[in-house]
Every structure is written in C-alpha cells, then in structure tokens.
Amino acid sequence: MDERPLGTTGFDVSEIGLGTWQLGSDWGPVTDEEAADAIETALDAGITFLDTADVYGDGDSERRIGAVLDDRDDDVVVATKAGRRLDPHEADGYNRDNLERFVDRSRENLGVESLDLVQLHCPPRDAYYRPDVFEALADLRETGKIDHYGVSVEKVEDALKAIEYDGVETVQIIFNPLRQRPAELFFREAQRRNVGVIVRVPLASGLLTGALSADAEFSEDDHRNYNRDGDAFDVGETFAGIPFEDGLAAAESLETVVPDGVSLAQFTLRWILSFDAVSTIIPGSKTPAHIRDNVEAASLPPLSADQFAHVEDVYDTYAREHVHHRW
C-alpha cells in the first residue's frame, strides 16, 4: 500500500489506517481476542497508522494496541487523543497539569516512553483561542513525553483556528461524500501550511458501506442507537450528522455508480484518497475481512469525472442542507 507524508512529522503513513474506537467502546461488545485479531489483520495488510484515544473503553483500546505491538516488530505510528476525560468537558480543563496526566496515562496504556502523536480530542471552541493550551503541548514535547501534537476537531472553523499555531502538525476531521465542506478552504490551507490531514468517520458510521437498511438494529451500547440525536456527544459523529433515512437514500444512489466488483465502502475510500490534502483515512472495523477490503481500496483506479459529479449531486440532494453550514 502506498504511503503519504503526515504533515511535518517526518512520518510516512499508509493511505488507509485503522481507527480503533470500536475496539474500546460505543460500537457493541468486543473481546480482547477480537480486538487483537483486528489489529493484527490491519498490520499484516500493510496498515502503518493506528488511531485511538484514552477514552475508548476507558483506555481499553490503547491497552489492546499496546499488547499487540509488544509482541511484534512493526514500524507503525500510533496516534492517541486527550481531553475527553475531563468532567465537565470545559476549556479550563485543557491545562498543563491535566494534559500531562492524560499523556502519562496513555504512555502507560500503550507501554511507550513517548507518544508518537497526541491530538486534543475535540475540545470546546474556547480552547482554540488559548495559546497556553498549545504551549502546554509544546512543553510536553520538549520533555520527551510526546513526539508530535495536533487536534481532532468537530468543525471546519476549529481546524482553521488550530493550524494557526505553528506546533500543530496534524488535524483529524470528518470527511466523506456526505460531509464535504473540509474540501473547500480547510484542505487548501492545510496543504499551504503542510499540515497532515487524518480523515475519520469516512464511512459515516456504516451508512457508506451499503450494509445498513431501514430496519437495522443496534445494541444498547452502540452510539448509532443512543446518539442519533446527539444525546451523548456531537451528533455529527453518528452517521456523519445525516438523518438515517436520508443517509440510506444517499447510499442507494451512490451504489448506482460503483463499478462491478467494488464495494460502496471501497468506492468511498477511493473518493476520499482523490484529495491530495488527505494524509490517511482511518475507517474502523473489528472484522478482519472488512479491514482487508478497506486496504484494497487504495489500489483501485481513480474515479471518473462522471462518478465525481454523481457524488456531488448526491451531496447536494441528501446531505448539504443538514451538514454544510453546521460542521
């Protein structure tokens, strides 16, 4: 699998990575063995970028990654996130002491001396306007506890503000055929500043796999059940913020231009990779077959102009009014 540079970090990472939210929590139950199988499948398939967070399963995702890597000799970049352990989750909590405490816990969970990449975990808007937050990250880098830092954001505006800070080397953001706004100003600015872009929620919580239907049922501990209205966290993290029925209709329309022998998920990932600003994509799965299929998307031929136009039409028809000015 081809690799792309991750901003100014010096890391070259696989075009398809692995998101591991589902290996910790909020996607139904998963055992240690299932998690290990998923991680090992990803590594064996050529994935060199793993994304996690300290709150995924209260650290289970980090610990499971650490356990697998401890038994292997892979050249892999592990990115984690910090900040969502705050209660209440307020900008005041993004201070030096708390960030160091979170970083130390993640270092222990992953079993490393220094974290490859730490991302602020979708902090409140006010945090982006506090230079001391980013000074704290720079200080943690100087102490050798982290190698690089960036942000994971909900909104394009937050991403644009974050990359004004020189030390921010990466931005993680939602981008897919149903969430296209980042491809406007933000992607251009990220490229101009040589900021790495990590794309999350690429398959819109399963909508863009073509595997969901109107009668789909999700377990009680699956966010696609309990967060459809944003009751637990930002609703844009669930089905990319698209009403479920509209998302199903959008997926059905996209299927009409997917080539034979290619899945909708692969088509979607290949569409995302068409944007040069993107460094890596982190679809999440705990199914080895799905992980291997996702990796194969990187080797597909480019989309045609007609396919691109259809994706744009689908966005305008089913998604734009719900998401474009919201995120």
Salt bridges, closest charged atoms under 4 A:
GLU15 OE2 - ARG4 NE 2.92
ASP32 OD1 - ARG64 NE 2.77
ASP44 OD1 - ARG72 NH2 2.79
ASP51 OD2 - LYS81 NZ 2.57
ASP58 OD1 - ARG85 NH1 2.73
ASP58 OD1 - ARG105 NH2 3.17
ASP60 OD1 - ARG63 NH2 2.94
ASP74 OD2 - ARG72 NE 2.54
ASP92 OD1 - ARG130 NH1 2.56
GLU100 OE1 - ARG96 NH1 2.58
GLU100 OE2 - LYS145 NZ 2.74
ASP104 OD1 - ARG107 NH1 2.69
ASP104 OD1 - LYS145 NZ 3.07
GLU113 OE1 - ARG107 NH2 3.88
ASP139 OD2 - ARG96 NH2 2.62
GLU154 OE1 - ARG200 NH2 3.56
GLU157 OE2 - ARG181 NH2 2.85
ASP158 OD1 - ARG125 NE 2.30
GLU164 OE1 - LYS161 NZ 3.06
GLU169 OE2 - HIS148 ND1 2.68
GLU184 OE2 - HIS324 NE2 3.28
GLU189 OE1 - ARG192 NH2 2.84
GLU189 OE1 - ARG193 NE 3.51
ASP222 OD2 - ARG224 NH2 2.93
GLU237 OE2 - ARG200 NH2 2.57
ASP246 OD2 - HIS322 NE2 2.90
GLU312 OE2 - ARG320 NH2 3.37
ASP316 OD1 - ARG320 NE 2.78
